[in-house]
Amino acid sequence: MKVVIAAGGRFHAFHLASQLEKRNALKKIYTGYYSDNDKDYLSERFVKNNNLFKAIDFLYSKLRFYKFLNKSNLHRFKDNIFDNWLSKNISQEKADIFVGWSNYFGNNIENIKKIGAKIIVESGSTHILEQQELLEREYKDFGAQYLPINKKTVNKILSEYNAADYIMSPSNFTKNSFLKHGVSESKLLTVNYGVNYDFFSKIKKLEPDKFRVIFVGLVGLRKGVQYLIQAWNKLNLPEEKTELLFVGNMLSDIKPFLKNTKTLNVSFELKKNVIFYGSTDRNTLAKLYSKSSLFVLPSIEEGLSMTIAEAMSCGLPVVCSTNTGALDLIEENKHGFIVPIRDVDVLAERILWCYKNQEQCRTIGLAGKSKIQSLTWDFYGQNVYDVYKKIV
């Protein structure tokens, strides 16, 4: 069995490629983000890399082209460049399975079919129409300028869904979104992502100097940051004994909300114990997990956040929304808590319980750590490999 992968971003594509290489099933991965740091993990001979995409990202961020270019249109521009580049190479491949991240191969469907490969769409998020529905409401509710997903992009992704033999989802939450929008269950595959358990679990869990709640991810409306801040303010916990720590880049859509903007009759000042750390490297992230008491992720939409498994590997109890895919990883009250999206009251209640019951929280965290230790990337790789073998 030979598999070709096409992914315009990193996503979990390199994990997938590495696992297939271990099982002698990788033919090629087309990407734009392979670097020298990846060579120990994924052999260069299997990689077809296009450095143009890094250059575009540099121009957009470092030279502040974002002031002149709509980000939605930029993504479409990059995705089409990748698709066109792929078309110059894919017809030369011989493969049993083609795995393409959504929106990166739609112009090549006929070319892929000609090489005789089964087509699998790798969808790390919900059905594109579900994404649009959830995010449009969120942006509207909070008065942010919504940059809708380009209509041509939506149509392209829908055409990929229709043409594919299968669609791979990382969680039952994402799978159900495809069922909701009329995709046949026989076309849907589900394999949970893995985690680098050995790396995160080896970091010694420290006794936090205060009750620290950590959030990890892009700091924006999609991740439910607005609800977490409201819940934190509602609790009004002692500032000298508590901290809410945001780790990740801040997106522009959340900034008006953080400037005392009145939205949905909500107006407030950020408390002194709310810290925006910014992005960081993996080693520092592991240390931040180790110094925290609780991990919270109240996302509005995503497939299966890998940060949940990272936090569990570090022995943290988790509070996550239904829309993070966490139901596949944790059992309510045993490894953490699942809360409805957009529910400030329930989110605040769960955080408060953890604050008042910190010893029980530690026990929950250890139970989660024990649960997650088998869900490694090797475990993910074997599951994916077994699914692919059945398809072939």
KOLDRENKE-457367 format. One line per 10 residues: number of its first residue (from 1); their letters; for each residue x, z, y of N, C-alpha, C, O. Coordinates in steps of 0.1 Angstrom, whole numbers. Example, Ala and Ser with C-alpha at 12.3 -4.5 7.8 and 13.67 -1.06 7.14 Angstrom:
<bases>
1 = AS = 132/78/-57/123/78/-45/132/78/-33/142/85/-33 | 128/71/-22/137/71/-11/129/79/0/134/80/11
</bases>
This chain:
<bases>
1 = MKVVIAAGGR = 8/0/-12/0/0/0/9/0/12/18/8/13 | 6/-9/22/13/-10/35/3/-9/46/-7/-16/46 | 7/-1/56/-2/2/67/5/-2/81/17/2/83 | -2/-9/89/3/-12/103/-5/-3/113/-18/-3/111 | 2/3/122/-5/11/132/-3/5/146/8/0/149 | -13/6/154/-12/1/168/-18/12/177/-30/15/177 | -9/18/186/-14/28/195/-7/27/208/6/28/209 | -14/25/219/-8/23/232/-3/36/238/5/36/247 | -7/48/233/-2/61/237/4/68/225/5/63/214 | 9/80/228/15/88/217/4/94/208/4/92/196
11 = FHAFHLASQL = -6/101/214/-17/107/207/-11/114/194/-2/122/196 | -17/112/182/-11/118/170/-5/106/162/-3/108/150 | -3/95/168/1/83/161/15/85/154/16/80/143 | 24/92/160/37/93/154/36/103/142/44/101/133 | 27/113/143/25/121/131/20/113/120/25/114/108 | 10/104/122/5/96/112/15/87/106/17/86/94 | 23/80/115/33/71/111/44/78/102/48/73/92 | 48/90/107/58/98/99/53/101/85/61/100/76 | 41/105/84/35/109/71/34/97/62/37/98/50 | 31/86/67/30/73/59/44/69/55/46/64/44
21 = EKRNALKKIY = 54/71/64/68/67/60/72/76/49/79/71/39 | 69/89/49/73/98/38/67/93/24/73/95/14 | 56/86/25/49/82/13/51/67/10/44/61/2 | 61/61/17/65/47/15/53/38/17/51/28/11 | 44/41/27/33/33/30/32/27/44/23/20/47 | 42/30/52/43/25/66/50/12/66/61/10/62 | 43/2/72/49/-11/74/54/-12/88/66/-17/90 | 46/-8/98/51/-9/112/41/-1/121/30/0/119 | 47/4/132/39/10/142/42/3/156/54/3/160 | 32/-2/162/33/-8/176/30/3/186/19/8/186
31 = TGYYSDNDKD = 39/5/195/37/16/205/45/12/218/52/3/218 | 43/21/228/50/19/240/58/32/244/63/33/255 | 58/42/235/63/55/239/73/61/229/75/73/229 | 79/53/221/89/58/212/102/60/220/106/52/228 | 109/71/217/121/75/224/132/80/214/129/82/202 | 144/82/219/154/87/211/151/101/205/155/104/194 | 142/109/212/138/122/206/130/120/194/129/130/186 | 124/109/191/116/107/180/123/102/167/117/101/156 | 136/98/169/143/92/158/145/100/146/145/95/134 | 146/113/147/147/122/136/134/124/128/134/128/117
41 = YLSERFVKNN = 123/121/135/110/123/129/104/110/123/97/110/113 | 107/99/130/102/86/126/113/75/127/119/73/138 | 116/69/116/127/59/115/125/47/125/114/42/125 | 135/44/132/134/33/142/131/19/136/124/11/143 | 134/17/124/132/4/118/117/1/115/114/-11/113 | 109/11/116/95/9/115/87/7/128/75/6/128 | 95/8/139/89/9/152/91/-4/160/102/-10/161 | 80/-9/165/80/-20/175/76/-14/188/64/-11/190 | 86/-13/197/83/-6/210/84/-15/222/92/-24/222 | 75/-12/231/74/-20/244/76/-10/255/67/-2/258
51 = NLFKAIDFLY = 87/-10/262/90/-1/272/83/-3/286/84/5/295 | 76/-14/286/69/-17/299/59/-7/303/56/-4/314 | 53/0/293/42/10/295/48/22/302/41/28/311 | 60/26/298/66/38/305/69/34/320/67/42/329 | 73/22/322/76/17/336/63/17/344/64/21/356 | 52/13/339/39/13/346/35/27/349/31/30/360 | 37/37/340/34/51/342/42/56/353/38/64/362 | 55/53/353/64/57/364/60/53/377/59/61/387 | 57/40/378/52/35/391/40/41/396/38/44/408 | 31/44/387/18/49/391/19/64/396/13/67/406
61 = SKLRFYKFLN = 27/72/389/28/86/392/39/89/403/37/95/413 | 51/85/400/63/88/408/62/81/422/66/87/432 | 58/68/422/57/61/434/44/62/441/41/55/451 | 35/70/435/22/73/441/13/61/442/6/59/452 | 14/52/432/5/40/432/-10/45/430/-19/37/432 | -11/57/425/-25/62/423/-33/63/436/-45/63/436 | -26/62/447/-34/62/460/-41/49/463/-50/48/470 | -36/38/455/-41/25/458/-49/19/446/-56/10/447 | -46/25/434/-52/19/422/-62/29/416/-59/40/414 | -74/24/412/-84/31/405/-78/34/391/-74/24/384
71 = KSNLHRFKDN = -78/47/386/-72/50/373/-79/43/362/-73/39/352 | -92/42/363/-100/35/352/-95/21/351/-93/16/339 | -93/14/362/-88/0/361/-74/-1/356/-70/-10/350 | -66/9/360/-52/10/355/-52/11/340/-44/3/334 | -60/19/334/-60/21/320/-64/8/313/-58/4/303 | -74/1/319/-78/-12/313/-67/-22/314/-65/-30/305 | -60/-22/325/-49/-31/327/-38/-29/316/-33/-38/310 | -34/-16/314/-24/-13/304/-29/-16/290/-21/-21/282 | -41/-13/288/-47/-15/274/-47/-30/271/-44/-34/259 | -50/-38/280/-50/-53/278/-36/-58/277/-34/-68/269
81 = IFDNWLSKNI = -26/-53/284/-13/-57/282/-8/-54/268/-2/-62/261 | -12/-42/263/-8/-38/249/-15/-48/239/-8/-52/230 | -27/-51/241/-35/-59/232/-29/-73/232/-27/-79/221 | -25/-78/243/-19/-92/244/-5/-92/237/-2/-102/231 | 2/-81/239/15/-80/233/14/-80/218/22/-86/211 | 4/-72/213/1/-71/199/-2/-85/193/2/-88/182 | -9/-93/200/-13/-106/195/-2/-115/192/-3/-124/184 | 10/-113/199/21/-121/197/29/-117/184/38/-124/180 | 25/-106/178/33/-101/167/24/-99/154/30/-100/143 | 12/-95/156/4/-91/144/2/-101/134/1/-98/122
91 = SQEKADIFVG = 2/-114/137/-1/-124/128/11/-126/118/10/-132/107 | 23/-120/122/35/-121/113/35/-110/102/43/-110/93 | 26/-100/104/26/-89/95/18/-92/82/9/-100/82 | 21/-85/71/14/-85/59/11/-70/56/20/-62/53 | -2/-67/56/-6/-53/54/-19/-52/47/-27/-61/47 | -21/-40/41/-33/-37/34/-43/-31/44/-55/-33/43 | -38/-23/53/-46/-16/63/-40/-17/76/-28/-15/78 | -49/-19/86/-45/-19/100/-53/-7/107/-65/-6/106 | -45/2/113/-51/13/120/-48/12/135/-37/12/139 | -59/10/142/-58/8/157/-65/18/165/-77/21/162
101 = WSNYFGNNIE = -58/24/175/-65/33/184/-75/25/192/-72/14/196 | -87/31/194/-97/23/201/-93/19/215/-86/26/222 | -97/6/218/-94/0/231/-80/-7/231/-76/-11/242 | -73/-7/220/-60/-13/220/-58/-26/211/-47/-32/211 | -69/-30/205/-67/-41/196/-79/-51/196/-80/-60/188 | -89/-49/204/-101/-56/204/-100/-71/205/-108/-79/200 | -89/-76/212/-87/-90/213/-80/-96/201/-78/-108/201 | -77/-88/192/-69/-92/180/-77/-91/167/-71/-93/156 | -90/-89/168/-98/-87/156/-97/-98/146/-95/-96/134 | -98/-110/151/-97/-122/142/-83/-123/136/-81/-127/124
111 = NIKKIGAKII = -73/-121/144/-59/-121/139/-56/-111/128/-49/-114/118 | -62/-99/130/-60/-89/120/-67/-93/107/-62/-91/96 | -79/-98/108/-87/-102/96/-79/-113/89/-80/-114/76 | -72/-122/96/-65/-133/89/-54/-128/80/-50/-134/71 | -48/-116/84/-37/-111/75/-43/-103/63/-35/-98/55 | -56/-102/63/-62/-96/51/-63/-81/51/-65/-75/40 | -61/-75/62/-60/-60/63/-74/-54/66/-82/-60/73 | -77/-43/59/-89/-35/63/-86/-29/77/-75/-24/79 | -96/-29/85/-95/-24/99/-101/-10/100/-112/-8/97 | -92/0/104/-97/13/107/-95/16/122/-84/15/127
121 = VESGSTHILE = -106/20/129/-105/24/143/-102/39/142/-109/47/136 | -91/43/149/-87/57/150/-93/62/163/-89/59/174 | -103/71/162/-110/76/174/-108/91/176/-113/99/168 | -100/94/185/-96/108/187/-107/116/195/-106/128/197 | -117/109/200/-128/115/208/-141/111/202/-142/104/192 | -152/115/209/-165/111/205/-168/96/207/-160/89/213 | -179/91/202/-183/78/204/-183/75/219/-186/84/227 | -179/63/223/-176/60/237/-189/62/246/-188/66/257 | -200/60/240/-213/62/248/-216/77/250/-222/81/260 | -212/85/240/-213/99/241/-204/105/251/-208/113/259
131 = QQELLEREYK = -192/100/252/-182/104/262/-188/101/276/-188/110/284 | -193/89/277/-198/85/290/-210/94/295/-211/98/306 | -219/97/285/-230/105/288/-226/119/292/-231/124/302 | -217/125/285/-213/139/288/-206/140/301/-208/149/309 | -196/131/303/-188/132/315/-195/128/328/-192/133/338 | -204/118/327/-212/114/339/-220/126/344/-221/128/356 | -226/133/335/-234/145/339/-225/155/345/-228/161/355 | -213/158/339/-204/168/344/-199/165/358/-199/173/367 | -196/152/361/-191/148/374/-202/149/384/-200/153/395 | -214/145/380/-225/146/389/-229/160/393/-231/163/404
141 = DFGAQYLPIN = -229/169/383/-233/183/385/-223/190/395/-228/198/403 | -210/186/394/-201/193/403/-197/185/415/-187/188/422 | -204/174/417/-202/167/430/-189/160/431/-184/156/442 | -182/158/419/-169/151/419/-172/136/419/-182/131/415 | -163/128/425/-164/114/425/-161/109/411/-150/109/406 | -172/105/404/-170/100/390/-164/86/389/-170/77/395 | -153/85/382/-148/72/380/-153/67/366/-146/71/356 | -164/60/365/-169/57/352/-160/49/344/-151/41/349 | -162/50/331/-154/42/322/-158/27/324/-170/24/324 | -148/19/326/-151/5/330/-160/-2/320/-158/0/307
151 = KKTVNKILSE = -170/-9/324/-180/-15/316/-174/-24/305/-178/-24/294 | -164/-31/310/-157/-40/301/-150/-33/290/-149/-37/278 | -144/-21/294/-138/-12/284/-148/-7/273/-145/-7/261 | -159/-3/278/-170/2/269/-174/-9/259/-174/-7/247 | -176/-21/264/-180/-32/256/-169/-36/246/-172/-39/234 | -156/-35/250/-145/-38/241/-145/-28/230/-143/-32/218 | -146/-15/233/-146/-5/223/-157/-6/213/-156/-4/201 | -169/-9/218/-181/-11/210/-178/-23/200/-183/-22/189 | -172/-33/205/-169/-45/196/-159/-41/185/-160/-46/174 | -150/-32/188/-140/-27/178/-148/-19/168/-145/-20/156
161 = YNAADYIMSP = -157/-10/172/-165/-2/163/-172/-12/153/-172/-10/141 | -178/-22/159/-187/-31/151/-178/-39/141/-182/-41/130 | -166/-43/145/-158/-52/137/-150/-44/126/-146/-50/116 | -148/-31/129/-140/-23/120/-147/-21/106/-159/-21/105 | -139/-20/96/-144/-16/83/-147/-1/82/-157/3/76 | -139/7/90/-141/21/90/-137/27/104/-130/20/111 | -142/38/107/-139/46/119/-134/60/115/-142/67/108 | -122/63/119/-117/76/115/-119/87/126/-116/84/138 | -125/98/123/-127/109/132/-119/121/128/-117/123/116 | -116/130/138/-108/142/134/-116/154/131/-111/164/127
171 = SNFTKNSFLK = -130/153/134/-138/165/132/-152/160/129/-156/149/131 | -160/170/124/-174/167/122/-182/165/135/-192/158/135 | -177/172/145/-183/170/158/-182/155/163/-192/149/167 | -171/149/161/-169/135/165/-177/126/156/-183/116/160 | -176/129/143/-184/121/133/-199/121/137/-205/110/136 | -204/132/140/-218/133/143/-222/125/156/-233/120/157 | -212/124/165/-215/116/177/-217/101/173/-225/94/179 | -209/96/163/-211/83/158/-224/81/151/-231/71/152 | -228/91/143/-241/90/136/-252/90/147/-262/82/145 | -251/98/157/-261/98/167/-263/84/174/-274/81/178
181 = HGVSESKLLT = -252/77/175/-253/64/182/-254/52/172/-251/41/175 | -259/55/160/-263/45/150/-253/39/141/-255/29/135 | -241/45/140/-231/40/131/-234/46/117/-237/57/115 | -233/37/107/-236/41/93/-226/51/88/-214/50/91 | -231/61/81/-222/72/76/-212/66/66/-201/71/65 | -216/55/59/-206/49/50/-194/43/56/-184/41/50 | -195/42/69/-184/36/77/-175/47/83/-164/43/88 | -179/59/82/-172/70/89/-163/78/79/-167/82/68 | -151/80/84/-141/88/77/-137/100/86/-138/99/98 | -134/112/79/-131/124/87/-119/131/81/-119/134/69
191 = VNYGVNYDFF = -108/132/88/-96/140/84/-92/148/96/-89/143/106 | -91/162/94/-87/170/105/-72/168/108/-64/166/98 | -68/170/120/-54/169/124/-46/181/118/-52/191/113 | -33/180/118/-25/191/113/-19/199/125/-22/196/136 | -10/208/122/-3/215/132/11/218/127/13/219/115 | 20/219/136/34/223/132/35/238/130/40/245/139 | 29/243/119/27/257/117/41/264/117/42/275/122 | 50/259/110/63/265/109/70/268/122/76/278/124 | 68/259/131/74/260/145/67/271/152/74/281/157 | 54/271/153/47/280/162/46/294/155/46/304/162
201 = SKIKKLEPDK = 45/295/142/43/308/136/56/316/136/55/328/135 | 67/310/137/80/317/137/83/324/150/91/333/150 | 75/321/160/77/328/173/71/342/172/60/344/169 | 80/352/175/75/366/173/64/369/183/66/367/195 | 53/374/178/42/378/186/46/391/194/49/401/188 | 45/389/207/49/401/215/37/409/219/25/403/220 | 38/421/222/28/429/228/26/425/242/34/428/251 | 14/419/246/12/415/260/13/426/269/9/437/266 | 19/424/281/20/434/291/7/436/298/5/446/306 | -2/427/296/-16/428/301/-25/420/292/-20/412/284
211 = FRVIFVGLVG = -38/421/294/-48/413/286/-47/399/292/-52/396/303 | -41/390/285/-38/376/290/-46/366/282/-45/365/270 | -55/359/290/-62/348/284/-55/335/287/-52/332/299 | -52/327/277/-44/314/279/-53/302/276/-60/302/266 | -53/292/285/-59/279/283/-47/269/283/-38/270/291 | -48/260/274/-37/249/273/-44/235/272/-53/233/263 | -40/227/281/-46/213/281/-46/208/296/-42/215/305 | -51/196/298/-53/191/311/-63/199/319/-74/201/314 | -59/204/330/-68/212/338/-78/204/346/-75/199/357 | -90/201/340/-99/193/347/-113/196/342/-116/204/333
221 = LRKGVQYLIQ = -123/188/347/-137/190/344/-140/188/329/-148/195/323 | -134/178/323/-136/175/309/-133/186/300/-140/188/290 | -124/194/304/-119/206/295/-127/219/298/-125/229/292 | -137/218/307/-146/229/310/-139/240/318/-144/252/318 | -129/237/325/-121/247/333/-131/253/343/-129/265/346 | -140/246/349/-149/251/359/-158/262/354/-161/272/361 | -161/262/341/-169/272/335/-161/285/331/-166/296/332 | -149/282/327/-140/293/324/-137/302/337/-136/314/336 | -134/295/348/-132/302/360/-144/310/365/-143/321/370 | -156/304/364/-168/311/367/-170/324/358/-174/334/363
231 = AWNKLNLPEE = -167/322/345/-169/333/336/-159/344/340/-162/356/340 | -147/340/343/-136/350/346/-140/358/359/-139/370/360 | -145/351/369/-149/357/381/-161/367/379/-162/377/385 | -170/363/370/-182/371/367/-178/384/361/-184/395/364 | -167/384/353/-163/396/346/-157/406/355/-159/418/354 | -150/401/365/-143/410/375/-135/421/369/-136/432/372 | -126/417/359/-118/426/352/-107/431/362/-103/425/372 | -101/443/359/-90/448/367/-79/438/369/-73/434/359 | -75/434/381/-66/424/383/-52/428/378/-44/419/374 | -48/441/379/-35/445/375/-33/446/360/-22/447/355
241 = KTELLFVGNM = -44/445/353/-44/446/338/-47/434/331/-46/433/318 | -51/423/338/-56/411/332/-50/399/339/-45/399/350 | -50/388/331/-45/375/337/-52/363/330/-54/363/317 | -56/353/337/-61/340/332/-50/330/335/-47/327/346 | -44/325/324/-33/316/325/-36/301/321/-40/299/310 | -35/292/330/-38/278/327/-24/271/326/-16/271/335 | -22/265/314/-10/257/311/-13/243/309/-21/239/300 | -8/234/318/-11/220/317/-12/214/331/-14/221/341 | -11/201/332/-12/194/345/-26/195/350/-36/194/343 | -27/197/363/-40/197/370/-45/183/374/-37/176/380
251 = LSDIKPFLKN = -57/180/371/-63/167/374/-70/168/388/-74/179/392 | -71/156/394/-77/156/408/-92/160/407/-97/165/418 | -99/158/396/-113/160/396/-117/175/398/-128/178/402 | -107/184/394/-110/198/395/-107/204/409/-111/215/412 | -99/197/417/-93/203/429/-104/207/439/-103/218/445 | -114/198/441/-125/203/451/-131/215/447/-135/224/455 | -133/217/434/-140/229/428/-131/242/431/-137/253/432 | -118/240/432/-109/251/434/-107/255/448/-100/264/452 | -113/247/457/-111/249/472/-124/255/478/-128/251/489 | -130/264/471/-142/271/476/-154/261/479/-162/263/488
261 = TKTLNVSFEL = -154/249/472/-164/240/474/-177/245/468/-177/250/457 | -188/244/475/-201/248/470/-207/237/461/-211/227/466 | -208/240/448/-214/230/439/-223/238/430/-219/248/424 | -235/233/428/-245/240/420/-247/255/425/-248/264/417 | -246/256/438/-247/270/445/-236/279/440/-238/291/441 | -225/274/436/-213/282/432/-203/281/443/-198/270/446 | -198/292/448/-187/292/457/-179/305/455/-185/316/454 | -166/304/455/-158/316/452/-144/313/456/-140/302/459 | -137/324/457/-122/323/459/-115/326/445/-120/335/438 | -104/319/443/-97/322/430/-91/336/431/-85/340/441
271 = KKNVIFYGST = -92/344/421/-86/357/420/-71/356/419/-66/346/414 | -65/367/423/-50/367/423/-45/367/408/-33/363/406 | -53/370/398/-48/370/385/-51/357/377/-51/357/365 | -54/347/385/-56/333/379/-43/326/382/-40/323/394 | -36/322/372/-23/315/373/-23/301/368/-28/298/357 | -19/291/376/-18/277/372/-3/275/369/5/273/379 | 1/274/357/15/274/353/20/259/353/32/257/356 | 12/249/352/16/236/351/20/232/337/18/240/327 | 25/220/335/29/216/321/43/222/318/50/226/326 | 46/222/305/58/228/300/62/222/287/55/214/281
281 = DRNTLAKLYS = 74/225/282/79/220/269/74/229/258/68/239/260 | 75/224/246/70/230/234/75/244/232/68/253/228 | 88/246/234/94/260/232/88/270/241/85/281/237 | 87/266/254/81/275/264/67/278/261/62/289/262 | 59/268/257/45/269/253/44/280/242/35/288/243 | 52/279/232/51/288/221/53/303/226/47/312/221 | 62/304/235/65/318/241/53/323/249/50/335/249 | 47/313/256/35/317/264/23/321/254/16/331/257 | 22/314/243/12/318/233/15/332/229/6/341/227 | 28/335/226/32/348/219/29/359/229/28/371/224
291 = KSSLFVLPSI = 29/357/242/27/368/252/12/369/256/9/376/265 | 3/362/249/-11/361/253/-19/369/243/-15/372/232 | -31/373/247/-41/381/239/-52/372/233/-57/375/223 | -55/361/240/-67/353/236/-65/339/241/-61/337/252 | -69/329/233/-69/315/236/-84/311/239/-92/314/231 | -86/304/250/-100/299/254/-99/285/257/-91/280/265 | -108/277/251/-110/263/254/-124/259/254/-130/256/244 | -130/258/266/-145/255/267/-148/240/270/-156/237/279 | -141/231/263/-142/217/266/-157/211/266/-165/216/258 | -159/201/274/-172/194/274/-171/183/264/-182/180/257
301 = EEGLSMTIAE = -160/177/262/-159/166/252/-144/164/248/-135/163/256 | -142/164/235/-130/159/229/-132/159/213/-142/162/208 | -121/154/207/-123/152/192/-120/165/184/-129/170/178 | -107/169/184/-103/181/178/-90/185/185/-79/179/183 | -91/195/194/-79/199/202/-68/205/193/-71/214/185 | -57/199/193/-45/204/185/-40/218/191/-33/225/183 | -44/221/203/-40/234/209/-47/246/202/-41/257/202 | -58/243/196/-65/254/189/-57/259/177/-55/270/175 | -53/249/169/-44/252/157/-31/258/161/-26/267/154 | -25/254/173/-13/259/177/-15/274/181/-7/283/177
311 = AMSCGLPVVC = -25/277/188/-28/291/192/-30/300/180/-26/311/179 | -38/294/170/-40/302/158/-27/304/150/-26/315/144 | -18/294/150/-5/296/143/3/307/149/11/313/143 | 0/310/162/7/321/169/0/334/168/4/344/174 | -11/334/160/-18/347/158/-28/350/168/-32/362/169 | -33/340/176/-42/343/187/-57/341/182/-59/331/175 | -66/350/185/-80/347/183/-84/336/193/-78/335/204 | -94/329/190/-98/317/199/-113/318/202/-121/322/194 | -116/314/215/-129/312/219/-130/297/224/-124/293/233 | -138/289/217/-139/275/219/-153/270/220/-162/276/214
321 = STNTGALDLI = -155/260/227/-169/254/228/-172/246/215/-163/243/208 | -185/243/213/-189/235/202/-183/221/202/-182/215/192 | -179/217/214/-175/203/216/-160/201/215/-155/191/220 | -153/211/209/-138/209/207/-135/205/193/-123/203/190 | -145/205/184/-142/203/170/-138/216/162/-134/215/151 | -138/227/169/-133/240/164/-141/245/152/-136/252/144 | -153/240/151/-162/244/139/-155/240/126/-158/246/116 | -146/230/126/-139/226/114/-128/235/110/-123/235/99 | -124/244/120/-112/252/118/-115/267/117/-108/274/110 | -125/271/124/-127/286/124/-141/290/119/-151/282/121
331 = EENKHGFIVP = -142/302/114/-154/308/110/-158/318/120/-150/327/123 | -170/317/125/-175/326/136/-173/340/132/-176/345/121 | -167/348/142/-165/362/141/-153/366/131/-149/377/131 | -148/356/124/-137/359/115/-124/354/120/-114/361/120 | -124/342/126/-111/336/132/-113/335/147/-103/332/154 | -125/337/152/-127/335/167/-142/333/169/-150/337/161 | -145/327/181/-159/325/185/-162/311/190/-153/305/197 | -173/306/187/-178/293/192/-189/295/202/-198/302/199 | -188/289/213/-198/291/224/-203/277/228/-197/267/226 | -216/277/233/-222/264/237/-214/259/250/-208/267/257
341 = IRDVDVLAER = -215/246/252/-208/241/264/-217/245/276/-229/246/275 | -210/246/287/-216/249/300/-223/263/301/-230/265/311 | -221/272/292/-228/285/292/-218/295/297/-210/301/289 | -218/298/309/-209/308/316/-212/322/310/-202/329/308 | -225/325/308/-228/339/304/-222/342/290/-216/353/288 | -224/333/281/-219/335/267/-204/335/267/-198/344/260 | -198/326/274/-184/326/275/-178/339/281/-168/344/275 | -184/344/291/-180/357/297/-182/368/287/-173/377/286 | -193/368/280/-196/379/270/-185/379/259/-180/390/255 | -181/368/254/-171/367/244/-157/372/249/-150/380/242
351 = ILWCYKNQEQ = -153/368/261/-141/373/267/-141/388/269/-131/395/266 | -152/393/274/-154/407/276/-153/415/263/-146/425/263 | -159/410/252/-158/417/239/-144/418/235/-139/428/230 | -136/407/237/-122/407/233/-114/417/241/-105/423/236 | -117/418/254/-110/427/263/-113/441/258/-104/450/258 | -125/444/254/-129/458/251/-125/462/236/-124/473/233 | -122/451/228/-119/454/214/-106/447/210/-106/438/201 | -95/450/217/-83/443/215/-77/445/202/-70/436/196 | -79/457/195/-73/459/182/-80/450/172/-74/444/163 | -94/449/173/-101/440/164/-97/425/167/-97/417/158
361 = CRTIGLAGKS = -94/422/180/-90/409/183/-77/405/176/-76/394/171 | -68/415/175/-55/412/168/-58/409/153/-51/400/148 | -67/416/148/-71/414/134/-77/400/132/-74/393/122 | -85/396/141/-91/382/141/-80/372/142/-80/362/135 | -70/374/151/-59/365/153/-51/363/140/-47/352/137 | -49/374/133/-41/374/121/-48/366/110/-43/359/102 | -62/368/110/-70/361/100/-69/346/103/-69/338/93 | -70/342/115/-69/328/119/-55/322/115/-54/311/111 | -45/330/117/-31/326/114/-30/323/99/-24/313/95 | -36/332/91/-36/330/77/-44/317/73/-40/310/63
371 = KIQSLTWDFY = -55/315/80/-64/303/76/-57/290/79/-58/281/72 | -49/290/90/-44/277/95/-31/273/89/-27/262/90 | -24/282/82/-11/280/77/-10/268/67/0/262/65 | -22/265/60/-22/254/50/-25/241/57/-23/230/51 | -30/241/70/-34/229/76/-22/223/84/-23/221/96 | -12/219/77/0/214/83/-1/199/85/-11/193/80 | 9/192/91/9/178/92/11/171/79/6/160/76 | 18/178/70/20/173/56/6/173/49/3/163/41 | -2/183/51/-15/184/45/-24/172/51/-31/166/43 | -23/171/64/-30/160/70/-26/146/64/-34/138/61
381 = GQNVYDVYKK = -13/145/63/-7/132/58/-12/129/44/-15/117/41 | -12/139/35/-17/136/22/-32/133/21/-36/124/14 | -40/139/30/-54/136/30/-56/122/35/-65/115/30 | -49/118/46/-50/104/51/-46/94/40/-53/84/38 | -35/97/34/-30/88/24/-40/86/12/-42/75/8 | -46/97/8/-56/96/-3/-68/88/1/-73/80/-6 | -72/90/14/-83/82/19/-80/67/19/-88/59/15 | -68/64/24/-63/50/25/-63/44/11/-66/32/9 | -58/51/1/-57/46/-12/-70/42/-18/-72/32/-25 | -80/50/-15/-94/47/-20/-99/35/-13/-106/27/-20
391 = IV = -96/33/0/-100/21/7/-94/8/0/-100/-2/-2 | -81/9/-2/-74/-2/-8/-79/-5/-22/-74/-15/-29
</bases>
